[in-house]
Amino acid sequence: GKDRPPYAQTVLPVVENGVVVAVEITTHGASDEQSAYSGLIKKFGPPTKHKVTSMQNGYGAKYQNIEATWTKPTYTVLFGGVVGGDSTSGAIVVSTPAYAKNLIDMSTNKTGL
């Protein structure tokens, strides 16, 4: 609705056993990255950890990828300014700590794929 920030492209709840364990928000990637990151800092304070990586797409355009995590006692916020190697898509996941841990574990164990 009208509360949705401009950088939120789609908002998708993730339900497990009838309980919402996460909300996954997609962004337009590099073009939304700064506004999304600023908005998250405004809402959740400074991130627990973050890193910025310089990247380049297949056409040679350079952009930055901001990755940030907010670890709170009852929830975790994960932000990827650019995900899947596509500069036009990014993601924000607000979830239970357990759901976030699974996501992080999955993304760090991709070596076998």
ABEGO torsion letter per residue (X at the ends): XAABBAABABBBBBBBGGBBABBBBBBAEAAAAAAAAAAAAAAAEBBABBBBBBBBBAAGBBBBBBBBBBBBAABBBBBBABBGGBAABBBBBBBBAAAAAAAAAAAAAAAAX
